[in-house]
Amino acid sequence: MLTVVDLKKSFLSPEGERVEIVSVPEFSLAGGEQLALRGESGSGKTTFLNLIAGILAADSGRVTIDGAEMTALSEAKRDQLRAAKLGYIFQTFNLLQGYTVLENVVLGMSFGPRGADRTHARATLERVGLGHRLDHFPRQLSTGQQQRVAVARALANRPKLVLADEPTGNLDRKHAREALALIREVCREHGAALLLVSHDEEVLSAFETRKDFGVINCALTETRK
């Protein structure tokens, strides 16, 4: 489902020096697999996810998703591939405050190959327990409910791969466990692979398969020397 080869990304520091943030020689994820990556703040794990999603352009290397090479595409084509194959759950949710719960999900679907499907959007929101909140705005929801909207939006296009960046970071322990269970359950129902990054040991311990991002990211290894 996901293959990463020799992926590199660097940024220019305030002092004008080029600093390598991501250097991953090899990484892969099978279809339907659920994997948690452990990584502290500043380790480059969010950058890694953004490179996989095509939100950032890599300096070099290859990211292949379901047979399509993300890193070989223009920005516009990366947007299209992301809409067709990926779901992204952000720590800060990134909901549009001027749109209702239903509109947030429908708008996200409009960029995908199936287009905006209000019936399916409603069904997805009902699946995450928000069928009674369709016409509410994000500001009218609790933090846990906003996370459920983010989950519904990420999964509404039936993605092949779901990326989750500290998806429980803004939730208390109880709601974090509920949100994590929901994400994993809905991914299984859709047959989607899940790649989650976190520094929270309780979140990480819920996964049968875990890896340390510091081990696969050679840039971080070099920085620590």
ChimeraX commands (.cxc) that place a marker at each C-alpha (Angstrom):
marker #1 position 0.00,0.00,0.00 radius 0.5
marker #1 position 2.73,2.47,1.02 radius 0.5
marker #1 position 6.40,2.32,0.06 radius 0.5
marker #1 position 9.01,4.93,0.94 radius 0.5
marker #1 position 12.53,4.78,-0.51 radius 0.5
marker #1 position 15.42,7.17,0.19 radius 0.5
marker #1 position 13.09,9.98,1.23 radius 0.5
marker #1 position 14.85,13.22,2.20 radius 0.5
marker #1 position 13.67,16.67,3.27 radius 0.5
marker #1 position 15.65,19.63,4.59 radius 0.5
marker #1 position 14.89,23.20,5.57 radius 0.5
marker #1 position 16.89,26.40,5.75 radius 0.5
marker #1 position 17.66,27.44,9.34 radius 0.5
marker #1 position 17.43,31.10,10.49 radius 0.5
marker #1 position 21.23,31.14,10.27 radius 0.5
marker #1 position 21.06,30.18,6.61 radius 0.5
marker #1 position 22.24,26.61,7.07 radius 0.5
marker #1 position 20.54,23.66,5.40 radius 0.5
marker #1 position 19.21,21.27,8.09 radius 0.5
marker #1 position 18.07,17.78,7.18 radius 0.5
marker #1 position 14.83,16.89,8.97 radius 0.5
marker #1 position 13.83,13.63,7.29 radius 0.5
marker #1 position 16.09,10.97,5.86 radius 0.5
marker #1 position 14.26,7.64,5.62 radius 0.5
marker #1 position 16.05,4.97,3.56 radius 0.5
marker #1 position 13.15,2.52,3.56 radius 0.5
marker #1 position 9.65,2.23,5.01 radius 0.5
marker #1 position 6.55,0.30,4.02 radius 0.5
marker #1 position 3.00,-0.36,5.14 radius 0.5
marker #1 position 0.77,-3.15,3.84 radius 0.5
marker #1 position -2.87,-2.77,2.85 radius 0.5
marker #1 position -5.09,-2.80,5.93 radius 0.5
marker #1 position -2.09,-2.73,8.29 radius 0.5
marker #1 position -2.20,-0.50,11.38 radius 0.5
marker #1 position 1.14,0.86,12.57 radius 0.5
marker #1 position 2.07,3.37,15.28 radius 0.5
marker #1 position 5.26,5.44,15.02 radius 0.5
marker #1 position 6.78,6.72,18.26 radius 0.5
marker #1 position 8.37,10.16,17.95 radius 0.5
marker #1 position 9.04,13.10,20.24 radius 0.5
marker #1 position 8.22,16.70,19.33 radius 0.5
marker #1 position 10.71,18.01,16.79 radius 0.5
marker #1 position 11.69,14.56,15.56 radius 0.5
marker #1 position 10.34,15.19,12.06 radius 0.5
marker #1 position 7.39,12.82,12.26 radius 0.5
marker #1 position 4.83,15.41,11.13 radius 0.5
marker #1 position 7.11,16.37,8.24 radius 0.5
marker #1 position 7.30,12.68,7.35 radius 0.5
marker #1 position 3.52,12.39,7.22 radius 0.5
marker #1 position 3.25,15.58,5.16 radius 0.5
marker #1 position 5.78,14.19,2.67 radius 0.5
marker #1 position 3.79,10.96,2.37 radius 0.5
marker #1 position 0.61,12.98,1.84 radius 0.5
marker #1 position 2.24,15.22,-0.76 radius 0.5
marker #1 position 1.54,18.35,1.30 radius 0.5
marker #1 position 5.29,18.94,1.22 radius 0.5
marker #1 position 7.51,18.21,-1.76 radius 0.5
marker #1 position 10.48,15.96,-0.98 radius 0.5
marker #1 position 14.04,16.97,-1.82 radius 0.5
marker #1 position 14.60,13.46,-3.16 radius 0.5
marker #1 position 13.35,9.90,-2.88 radius 0.5
marker #1 position 10.10,8.10,-3.67 radius 0.5
marker #1 position 6.72,7.75,-1.99 radius 0.5
marker #1 position 4.42,5.25,-3.68 radius 0.5
marker #1 position 0.80,4.86,-2.57 radius 0.5
marker #1 position -1.31,2.04,-3.98 radius 0.5
marker #1 position 0.90,1.90,-7.06 radius 0.5
marker #1 position 0.98,5.68,-7.70 radius 0.5
marker #1 position 4.24,7.57,-7.13 radius 0.5
marker #1 position 3.37,10.69,-5.14 radius 0.5
marker #1 position 6.86,12.20,-5.39 radius 0.5
marker #1 position 6.84,12.14,-9.20 radius 0.5
marker #1 position 3.76,14.36,-9.47 radius 0.5
marker #1 position 3.16,18.09,-9.76 radius 0.5
marker #1 position 1.52,19.87,-6.85 radius 0.5
marker #1 position -1.89,19.76,-8.56 radius 0.5
marker #1 position -1.54,16.03,-9.29 radius 0.5
marker #1 position -0.42,15.39,-5.69 radius 0.5
marker #1 position -3.61,17.11,-4.53 radius 0.5
marker #1 position -5.66,14.80,-6.74 radius 0.5
marker #1 position -3.89,11.66,-5.54 radius 0.5
marker #1 position -4.26,12.73,-1.91 radius 0.5
marker #1 position -7.99,13.28,-2.41 radius 0.5
marker #1 position -8.38,9.89,-4.09 radius 0.5
marker #1 position -6.23,7.70,-1.84 radius 0.5
marker #1 position -5.61,9.40,1.51 radius 0.5
marker #1 position -7.38,10.45,4.66 radius 0.5
marker #1 position -5.54,12.76,7.06 radius 0.5
marker #1 position -6.49,13.26,10.71 radius 0.5
marker #1 position -4.77,16.33,12.18 radius 0.5
marker #1 position -4.09,16.97,15.85 radius 0.5
marker #1 position -5.71,20.40,15.59 radius 0.5
marker #1 position -8.66,18.97,13.57 radius 0.5
marker #1 position -8.47,21.78,10.94 radius 0.5
marker #1 position -12.24,22.10,10.72 radius 0.5
marker #1 position -13.75,25.04,8.83 radius 0.5
marker #1 position -15.46,27.12,11.50 radius 0.5
marker #1 position -17.90,28.80,9.13 radius 0.5
marker #1 position -19.31,25.50,7.89 radius 0.5
marker #1 position -21.59,23.02,9.60 radius 0.5
marker #1 position -20.51,19.52,10.57 radius 0.5
marker #1 position -22.16,18.07,7.46 radius 0.5
marker #1 position -20.69,20.78,5.21 radius 0.5
marker #1 position -17.18,20.11,6.55 radius 0.5
marker #1 position -17.44,16.48,5.49 radius 0.5
marker #1 position -19.17,17.17,2.17 radius 0.5
marker #1 position -16.57,19.79,1.25 radius 0.5
marker #1 position -13.79,17.33,1.96 radius 0.5
marker #1 position -15.50,14.77,-0.28 radius 0.5
marker #1 position -15.84,17.26,-3.13 radius 0.5
marker #1 position -12.11,17.00,-3.87 radius 0.5
marker #1 position -12.25,13.21,-4.23 radius 0.5
marker #1 position -13.06,11.12,-7.29 radius 0.5
marker #1 position -16.61,10.32,-6.11 radius 0.5
marker #1 position -17.50,13.96,-5.54 radius 0.5
marker #1 position -19.72,15.40,-2.84 radius 0.5
marker #1 position -22.20,12.80,-1.64 radius 0.5
marker #1 position -24.37,14.22,1.12 radius 0.5
marker #1 position -26.07,10.88,1.75 radius 0.5
marker #1 position -22.76,9.11,2.33 radius 0.5
marker #1 position -21.49,12.08,4.38 radius 0.5
marker #1 position -24.54,11.79,6.66 radius 0.5
marker #1 position -24.04,8.03,6.97 radius 0.5
marker #1 position -20.37,8.50,7.90 radius 0.5
marker #1 position -21.25,11.10,10.54 radius 0.5
marker #1 position -23.92,8.80,11.93 radius 0.5
marker #1 position -21.29,6.05,12.09 radius 0.5
marker #1 position -19.10,8.22,14.35 radius 0.5
marker #1 position -22.08,9.15,16.53 radius 0.5
marker #1 position -22.82,12.62,15.18 radius 0.5
marker #1 position -26.02,12.07,13.24 radius 0.5
marker #1 position -27.79,14.46,15.61 radius 0.5
marker #1 position -25.20,17.23,15.10 radius 0.5
marker #1 position -25.21,17.62,11.32 radius 0.5
marker #1 position -26.31,21.26,11.32 radius 0.5
marker #1 position -24.09,22.36,14.21 radius 0.5
marker #1 position -20.93,24.40,13.74 radius 0.5
marker #1 position -17.57,23.21,15.12 radius 0.5
marker #1 position -17.62,25.88,17.84 radius 0.5
marker #1 position -20.85,24.34,19.16 radius 0.5
marker #1 position -19.21,20.95,19.65 radius 0.5
marker #1 position -17.06,19.54,22.41 radius 0.5
marker #1 position -13.40,18.79,21.65 radius 0.5
marker #1 position -14.19,15.08,21.44 radius 0.5
marker #1 position -17.05,15.71,19.00 radius 0.5
marker #1 position -14.81,17.88,16.83 radius 0.5
marker #1 position -12.34,15.01,16.66 radius 0.5
marker #1 position -15.15,12.74,15.47 radius 0.5
marker #1 position -15.95,15.19,12.67 radius 0.5
marker #1 position -12.27,15.11,11.69 radius 0.5
marker #1 position -12.39,11.29,11.63 radius 0.5
marker #1 position -15.54,11.31,9.50 radius 0.5
marker #1 position -14.04,13.81,7.06 radius 0.5
marker #1 position -10.85,11.75,6.72 radius 0.5
marker #1 position -12.75,8.52,6.04 radius 0.5
marker #1 position -15.69,9.78,3.96 radius 0.5
marker #1 position -13.87,9.27,0.63 radius 0.5
marker #1 position -13.07,5.64,1.52 radius 0.5
marker #1 position -9.29,6.16,1.46 radius 0.5
marker #1 position -6.78,3.36,1.04 radius 0.5
marker #1 position -4.44,4.95,3.60 radius 0.5
marker #1 position -5.20,7.04,6.69 radius 0.5
marker #1 position -2.52,9.23,8.28 radius 0.5
marker #1 position -3.07,10.36,11.87 radius 0.5
marker #1 position -0.81,12.99,13.44 radius 0.5
marker #1 position -1.15,12.94,17.25 radius 0.5
marker #1 position -4.92,12.54,16.76 radius 0.5
marker #1 position -5.64,12.35,20.50 radius 0.5
marker #1 position -3.26,15.11,21.58 radius 0.5
marker #1 position -6.03,17.60,22.40 radius 0.5
marker #1 position -8.27,15.11,24.23 radius 0.5
marker #1 position -8.44,13.96,27.84 radius 0.5
marker #1 position -7.62,10.33,28.57 radius 0.5
marker #1 position -11.17,9.01,28.38 radius 0.5
marker #1 position -11.98,10.73,25.09 radius 0.5
marker #1 position -8.53,9.88,23.73 radius 0.5
marker #1 position -9.17,6.16,24.23 radius 0.5
marker #1 position -12.61,6.46,22.63 radius 0.5
marker #1 position -11.27,8.42,19.64 radius 0.5
marker #1 position -8.42,6.00,19.07 radius 0.5
marker #1 position -10.73,2.99,19.23 radius 0.5
marker #1 position -13.08,4.69,16.78 radius 0.5
marker #1 position -10.30,5.53,14.31 radius 0.5
marker #1 position -8.97,1.98,14.35 radius 0.5
marker #1 position -12.41,0.38,14.11 radius 0.5
marker #1 position -13.59,2.52,11.18 radius 0.5
marker #1 position -10.29,1.97,9.34 radius 0.5
marker #1 position -10.79,-1.79,9.72 radius 0.5
marker #1 position -14.36,-1.51,8.44 radius 0.5
marker #1 position -13.15,0.38,5.35 radius 0.5
marker #1 position -10.09,-1.83,4.83 radius 0.5
marker #1 position -7.85,1.23,5.10 radius 0.5
marker #1 position -4.24,1.07,6.25 radius 0.5
marker #1 position -3.49,3.32,9.24 radius 0.5
marker #1 position -0.23,5.09,10.02 radius 0.5
marker #1 position -0.40,6.96,13.33 radius 0.5
marker #1 position 2.37,9.02,14.92 radius 0.5
marker #1 position 2.42,9.92,18.59 radius 0.5
marker #1 position 4.64,10.44,21.61 radius 0.5
marker #1 position 1.92,9.20,24.00 radius 0.5
marker #1 position 2.86,5.79,25.38 radius 0.5
marker #1 position -0.74,4.92,26.20 radius 0.5
marker #1 position -1.76,5.54,22.60 radius 0.5
marker #1 position 1.23,3.63,21.26 radius 0.5
marker #1 position 0.62,0.65,23.54 radius 0.5
marker #1 position -2.79,0.09,21.93 radius 0.5
marker #1 position -1.07,-1.00,18.69 radius 0.5
marker #1 position 0.26,-4.49,18.10 radius 0.5
marker #1 position 2.81,-3.08,15.62 radius 0.5
marker #1 position 4.97,-0.15,16.71 radius 0.5
marker #1 position 8.18,1.42,15.46 radius 0.5
marker #1 position 10.46,4.16,16.74 radius 0.5
marker #1 position 10.66,6.99,14.22 radius 0.5
marker #1 position 14.14,7.80,15.51 radius 0.5
marker #1 position 15.30,4.41,14.23 radius 0.5
marker #1 position 13.97,4.75,10.68 radius 0.5
marker #1 position 14.80,8.46,10.36 radius 0.5
marker #1 position 18.55,8.69,9.81 radius 0.5
marker #1 position 18.41,12.50,9.96 radius 0.5
marker #1 position 17.39,12.29,13.62 radius 0.5
marker #1 position 20.10,9.71,14.31 radius 0.5
marker #1 position 22.74,12.03,12.86 radius 0.5
marker #1 position 21.45,14.98,14.87 radius 0.5
marker #1 position 21.80,13.04,18.13 radius 0.5
marker #1 position 25.44,12.09,17.50 radius 0.5
marker link #1:1,2 radius 0.2
marker link #1:2,3 radius 0.2
marker link #1:3,4 radius 0.2
marker link #1:4,5 radius 0.2
marker link #1:5,6 radius 0.2
marker link #1:6,7 radius 0.2
marker link #1:7,8 radius 0.2
marker link #1:8,9 radius 0.2
marker link #1:9,10 radius 0.2
marker link #1:10,11 radius 0.2
marker link #1:11,12 radius 0.2
marker link #1:12,13 radius 0.2
marker link #1:13,14 radius 0.2
marker link #1:14,15 radius 0.2
marker link #1:15,16 radius 0.2
marker link #1:16,17 radius 0.2
marker link #1:17,18 radius 0.2
marker link #1:18,19 radius 0.2
marker link #1:19,20 radius 0.2
marker link #1:20,21 radius 0.2
marker link #1:21,22 radius 0.2
marker link #1:22,23 radius 0.2
marker link #1:23,24 radius 0.2
marker link #1:24,25 radius 0.2
marker link #1:25,26 radius 0.2
marker link #1:26,27 radius 0.2
marker link #1:27,28 radius 0.2
marker link #1:28,29 radius 0.2
marker link #1:29,30 radius 0.2
marker link #1:30,31 radius 0.2
marker link #1:31,32 radius 0.2
marker link #1:32,33 radius 0.2
marker link #1:33,34 radius 0.2
marker link #1:34,35 radius 0.2
marker link #1:35,36 radius 0.2
marker link #1:36,37 radius 0.2
marker link #1:37,38 radius 0.2
marker link #1:38,39 radius 0.2
marker link #1:39,40 radius 0.2
marker link #1:40,41 radius 0.2
marker link #1:41,42 radius 0.2
marker link #1:42,43 radius 0.2
marker link #1:43,44 radius 0.2
marker link #1:44,45 radius 0.2
marker link #1:45,46 radius 0.2
marker link #1:46,47 radius 0.2
marker link #1:47,48 radius 0.2
marker link #1:48,49 radius 0.2
marker link #1:49,50 radius 0.2
marker link #1:50,51 radius 0.2
marker link #1:51,52 radius 0.2
marker link #1:52,53 radius 0.2
marker link #1:53,54 radius 0.2
marker link #1:54,55 radius 0.2
marker link #1:55,56 radius 0.2
marker link #1:56,57 radius 0.2
marker link #1:57,58 radius 0.2
marker link #1:58,59 radius 0.2
marker link #1:59,60 radius 0.2
marker link #1:60,61 radius 0.2
marker link #1:61,62 radius 0.2
marker link #1:62,63 radius 0.2
marker link #1:63,64 radius 0.2
marker link #1:64,65 radius 0.2
marker link #1:65,66 radius 0.2
marker link #1:66,67 radius 0.2
marker link #1:67,68 radius 0.2
marker link #1:68,69 radius 0.2
marker link #1:69,70 radius 0.2
marker link #1:70,71 radius 0.2
marker link #1:71,72 radius 0.2
marker link #1:72,73 radius 0.2
marker link #1:73,74 radius 0.2
marker link #1:74,75 radius 0.2
marker link #1:75,76 radius 0.2
marker link #1:76,77 radius 0.2
marker link #1:77,78 radius 0.2
marker link #1:78,79 radius 0.2
marker link #1:79,80 radius 0.2
marker link #1:80,81 radius 0.2
marker link #1:81,82 radius 0.2
marker link #1:82,83 radius 0.2
marker link #1:83,84 radius 0.2
marker link #1:84,85 radius 0.2
marker link #1:85,86 radius 0.2
marker link #1:86,87 radius 0.2
marker link #1:87,88 radius 0.2
marker link #1:88,89 radius 0.2
marker link #1:89,90 radius 0.2
marker link #1:90,91 radius 0.2
marker link #1:91,92 radius 0.2
marker link #1:92,93 radius 0.2
marker link #1:93,94 radius 0.2
marker link #1:94,95 radius 0.2
marker link #1:95,96 radius 0.2
marker link #1:96,97 radius 0.2
marker link #1:97,98 radius 0.2
marker link #1:98,99 radius 0.2
marker link #1:99,100 radius 0.2
marker link #1:100,101 radius 0.2
marker link #1:101,102 radius 0.2
marker link #1:102,103 radius 0.2
marker link #1:103,104 radius 0.2
marker link #1:104,105 radius 0.2
marker link #1:105,106 radius 0.2
marker link #1:106,107 radius 0.2
marker link #1:107,108 radius 0.2
marker link #1:108,109 radius 0.2
marker link #1:109,110 radius 0.2
marker link #1:110,111 radius 0.2
marker link #1:111,112 radius 0.2
marker link #1:112,113 radius 0.2
marker link #1:113,114 radius 0.2
marker link #1:114,115 radius 0.2
marker link #1:115,116 radius 0.2
marker link #1:116,117 radius 0.2
marker link #1:117,118 radius 0.2
marker link #1:118,119 radius 0.2
marker link #1:119,120 radius 0.2
marker link #1:120,121 radius 0.2
marker link #1:121,122 radius 0.2
marker link #1:122,123 radius 0.2
marker link #1:123,124 radius 0.2
marker link #1:124,125 radius 0.2
marker link #1:125,126 radius 0.2
marker link #1:126,127 radius 0.2
marker link #1:127,128 radius 0.2
marker link #1:128,129 radius 0.2
marker link #1:129,130 radius 0.2
marker link #1:130,131 radius 0.2
marker link #1:131,132 radius 0.2
marker link #1:132,133 radius 0.2
marker link #1:133,134 radius 0.2
marker link #1:134,135 radius 0.2
marker link #1:135,136 radius 0.2
marker link #1:136,137 radius 0.2
marker link #1:137,138 radius 0.2
marker link #1:138,139 radius 0.2
marker link #1:139,140 radius 0.2
marker link #1:140,141 radius 0.2
marker link #1:141,142 radius 0.2
marker link #1:142,143 radius 0.2
marker link #1:143,144 radius 0.2
marker link #1:144,145 radius 0.2
marker link #1:145,146 radius 0.2
marker link #1:146,147 radius 0.2
marker link #1:147,148 radius 0.2
marker link #1:148,149 radius 0.2
marker link #1:149,150 radius 0.2
marker link #1:150,151 radius 0.2
marker link #1:151,152 radius 0.2
marker link #1:152,153 radius 0.2
marker link #1:153,154 radius 0.2
marker link #1:154,155 radius 0.2
marker link #1:155,156 radius 0.2
marker link #1:156,157 radius 0.2
marker link #1:157,158 radius 0.2
marker link #1:158,159 radius 0.2
marker link #1:159,160 radius 0.2
marker link #1:160,161 radius 0.2
marker link #1:161,162 radius 0.2
marker link #1:162,163 radius 0.2
marker link #1:163,164 radius 0.2
marker link #1:164,165 radius 0.2
marker link #1:165,166 radius 0.2
marker link #1:166,167 radius 0.2
marker link #1:167,168 radius 0.2
marker link #1:168,169 radius 0.2
marker link #1:169,170 radius 0.2
marker link #1:170,171 radius 0.2
marker link #1:171,172 radius 0.2
marker link #1:172,173 radius 0.2
marker link #1:173,174 radius 0.2
marker link #1:174,175 radius 0.2
marker link #1:175,176 radius 0.2
marker link #1:176,177 radius 0.2
marker link #1:177,178 radius 0.2
marker link #1:178,179 radius 0.2
marker link #1:179,180 radius 0.2
marker link #1:180,181 radius 0.2
marker link #1:181,182 radius 0.2
marker link #1:182,183 radius 0.2
marker link #1:183,184 radius 0.2
marker link #1:184,185 radius 0.2
marker link #1:185,186 radius 0.2
marker link #1:186,187 radius 0.2
marker link #1:187,188 radius 0.2
marker link #1:188,189 radius 0.2
marker link #1:189,190 radius 0.2
marker link #1:190,191 radius 0.2
marker link #1:191,192 radius 0.2
marker link #1:192,193 radius 0.2
marker link #1:193,194 radius 0.2
marker link #1:194,195 radius 0.2
marker link #1:195,196 radius 0.2
marker link #1:196,197 radius 0.2
marker link #1:197,198 radius 0.2
marker link #1:198,199 radius 0.2
marker link #1:199,200 radius 0.2
marker link #1:200,201 radius 0.2
marker link #1:201,202 radius 0.2
marker link #1:202,203 radius 0.2
marker link #1:203,204 radius 0.2
marker link #1:204,205 radius 0.2
marker link #1:205,206 radius 0.2
marker link #1:206,207 radius 0.2
marker link #1:207,208 radius 0.2
marker link #1:208,209 radius 0.2
marker link #1:209,210 radius 0.2
marker link #1:210,211 radius 0.2
marker link #1:211,212 radius 0.2
marker link #1:212,213 radius 0.2
marker link #1:213,214 radius 0.2
marker link #1:214,215 radius 0.2
marker link #1:215,216 radius 0.2
marker link #1:216,217 radius 0.2
marker link #1:217,218 radius 0.2
marker link #1:218,219 radius 0.2
marker link #1:219,220 radius 0.2
marker link #1:220,221 radius 0.2
marker link #1:221,222 radius 0.2
marker link #1:222,223 radius 0.2
marker link #1:223,224 radius 0.2
marker link #1:224,225 radius 0.2
view
